[in-house]
């Protein structure tokens, strides 16, 4: 049975730091790059909400349901977003990767691939997960394309599944990677990073 604990993960110019209240100012700045909170289908904190956002993540960690990180770009030294494991089901050796967002300047760069490689590697190789899931809003087409580009398989759509911040209810698109699929997915992610370095 898996037992996720906070850990610093670093590779390919990115560091995932266990989320703390000290990250508030940096995450405020990252979210302001692109005014990401205006996207109705994301979980990005609006101005003045970052402290509560961090506290909710830490409460989820204390309850054993989440493991959150702040994302730091080692090139600039700046925080550029956040991600986490959530819906942790220890008895099923399962975590999901989500609540992921990046400053606009980091979107469509190596950052997402580097973060996912760290999270999948930690999950499969250190925690010994049997499956790692991902989910996104049915209207977040960019996120769906990004998840599919990682090599995750689409499990299906959960209809009328989760409330958005505006009170509407979203359909949720579910994806996963199984432990036996990880070697091929890992090779694919490493290739993507190598190609982006050229």
matplotlib code that plots the C-alpha trace (Angstrom):
import matplotlib.pyplot as plt

x = [0.0, 1.4, 2.3, 2.9, 5.0, 6.3, 9.5, 11.4, 11.7, 14.1, 15.3, 15.3, 15.4, 12.4, 12.0, 8.9, 8.9, 6.5, 3.9, 4.0, 2.6, 6.0, 5.1, 2.1, 3.7, 5.5, 2.2, 0.4, 2.9, 2.7, -1.1, -1.0, 0.9, -2.0, -4.7, -5.2, -8.0, -10.3, -10.4, -13.6, -12.4, -9.2, -8.4, -6.0, -6.4, -7.6, -5.9, -6.4, -7.3, -3.8, -3.5, -6.8, -5.8, -2.5, -4.3, -6.9, -4.1, -2.3, -5.5, -5.9, -2.3, -3.0, -6.0, -3.9, -5.9, -3.4, 0.3, 0.8, 3.9, 4.9, 6.7, 10.0, 11.8, 15.5, 16.5, 14.9, 14.6, 10.9, 7.8, 5.8, 2.8, 1.6, 0.6, -0.3, -1.3, -5.0, -7.7, -5.0, -6.4, -3.6, -5.4, -5.5, -2.0, -3.5, -2.9, -4.2, -2.1, -4.1, -4.7, -1.9, -1.4, 1.5, 2.2, 1.3, 4.9, 5.6, 2.7, 3.7, 7.3, 9.3, 7.9, 4.8, 6.7, 9.4, 6.9, 4.9, 8.1, 9.0, 5.5, 5.2, 8.7, 8.1, 4.7, 5.7, 9.4, 9.4, 5.8, 5.2, 1.8, -0.2, -1.9, -1.7, -4.8, -5.3, -8.6, -9.7, -12.7, -14.5, -14.1, -10.4, -9.3, -5.7, -5.4, -6.9, -4.4, -1.5, -2.6, -3.0, 0.4, 2.0, 0.8, -2.0, -5.0, -8.5, -10.7, -13.9, -16.1, -17.9, -21.0, -22.3, -19.4, -17.9, -18.8, -16.8, -15.9, -18.8, -21.3, -21.9, -21.3, -18.6, -18.3, -14.8, -12.6, -10.6, -7.2, -4.7, -1.3, -0.9, 2.4, 3.1, 2.7, 5.1, 8.4, 7.0, 5.5, 8.8, 10.8, 8.3, 8.6, 12.4, 12.4, 10.1, 12.5, 15.5, 13.9, 12.9, 16.5, 17.7]
y = [0.0, 3.4, 6.0, 9.4, 11.9, 15.4, 15.2, 17.7, 16.5, 18.1, 17.4, 19.0, 22.6, 22.2, 21.7, 20.6, 21.9, 20.7, 23.5, 25.8, 29.2, 30.7, 30.1, 32.5, 35.6, 33.6, 31.8, 35.2, 36.4, 33.2, 33.3, 37.0, 36.0, 35.5, 36.3, 32.5, 32.7, 34.1, 30.7, 29.2, 25.6, 25.9, 25.9, 28.8, 31.1, 34.6, 37.6, 37.5, 33.8, 32.2, 31.9, 30.0, 27.9, 26.8, 26.1, 23.9, 21.9, 21.5, 20.4, 17.8, 16.7, 16.4, 14.3, 12.0, 12.9, 15.2, 15.9, 19.4, 21.1, 24.5, 24.5, 26.4, 27.1, 26.7, 28.9, 32.0, 30.9, 31.9, 30.0, 29.3, 27.3, 24.4, 20.8, 18.0, 14.4, 14.2, 11.6, 9.4, 5.9, 4.2, 0.8, 0.7, 2.1, 5.0, 8.7, 11.3, 14.2, 17.4, 21.0, 21.7, 25.2, 27.2, 30.9, 31.7, 32.2, 28.5, 27.0, 25.0, 24.8, 21.9, 22.7, 20.5, 17.5, 17.9, 18.1, 15.1, 13.0, 13.9, 13.1, 9.8, 8.7, 9.4, 7.7, 4.6, 4.1, 5.4, 5.0, 1.9, 3.0, 0.6, 3.4, 7.2, 9.1, 12.5, 14.4, 17.6, 19.7, 18.7, 22.3, 22.4, 21.2, 22.4, 20.3, 17.2, 17.5, 17.9, 14.8, 12.8, 14.0, 12.5, 9.1, 8.7, 6.6, 8.0, 6.1, 8.0, 10.9, 11.3, 13.3, 16.1, 15.4, 18.4, 22.0, 24.8, 28.0, 29.8, 27.2, 25.4, 21.6, 20.1, 16.8, 15.3, 13.6, 10.8, 9.4, 7.0, 5.4, 1.8, 0.7, -1.7, 1.2, 3.4, 2.2, 3.3, 6.5, 7.3, 6.7, 9.0, 11.8, 11.6, 11.8, 14.9, 16.6, 15.7, 17.0, 20.3, 20.8, 21.0]
z = [0.0, -1.0, 1.5, -0.2, 1.8, 0.8, -1.3, -3.4, -7.0, -9.5, -13.1, -16.5, -15.3, -13.0, -9.2, -7.5, -4.0, -1.3, -1.2, 1.8, 2.9, 1.9, -1.8, -1.7, -3.2, -6.0, -6.9, -7.0, -9.5, -11.6, -11.8, -12.8, -15.9, -18.2, -15.6, -15.4, -12.8, -15.5, -17.2, -15.8, -16.2, -14.1, -10.4, -10.4, -7.4, -8.1, -6.5, -2.7, -2.8, -2.9, 0.9, 1.1, -2.0, -0.3, 3.0, 1.3, -0.4, 3.0, 4.6, 1.9, 2.5, 6.3, 5.5, 3.3, 0.2, -1.5, -2.0, -3.4, -4.9, -6.1, -9.5, -9.8, -13.1, -12.2, -15.1, -13.8, -10.1, -10.2, -9.2, -12.3, -11.1, -9.0, -9.3, -6.9, -6.4, -5.4, -4.8, -3.3, -2.8, -0.8, -0.7, -4.5, -5.0, -7.0, -7.2, -9.6, -11.0, -11.1, -10.0, -12.5, -13.8, -15.1, -15.8, -19.4, -20.4, -19.5, -21.4, -24.4, -23.1, -21.6, -18.1, -18.3, -19.7, -17.1, -14.3, -15.5, -15.9, -12.2, -11.0, -12.9, -12.0, -8.3, -8.4, -10.2, -9.1, -5.5, -4.3, -6.4, -7.7, -9.9, -11.7, -12.0, -13.2, -14.7, -15.2, -16.8, -17.7, -20.8, -22.1, -21.3, -24.8, -24.3, -21.2, -23.0, -25.8, -23.4, -21.4, -24.5, -25.8, -22.6, -23.6, -21.1, -22.2, -22.1, -19.6, -20.4, -19.4, -16.1, -16.9, -14.6, -12.3, -10.5, -9.8, -11.4, -9.6, -11.4, -10.0, -13.3, -13.3, -15.5, -17.3, -16.4, -18.9, -17.2, -18.2, -16.7, -17.1, -15.7, -14.1, -17.0, -19.5, -17.6, -19.3, -22.8, -21.4, -19.7, -22.9, -24.8, -22.2, -22.2, -26.0, -25.9, -23.5, -25.5, -28.7, -27.0, -26.0, -29.6]

ax = plt.figure().add_subplot(projection="3d")
ax.plot(x, y, z, "-o")
ax.set_aspect("equal")
plt.show()
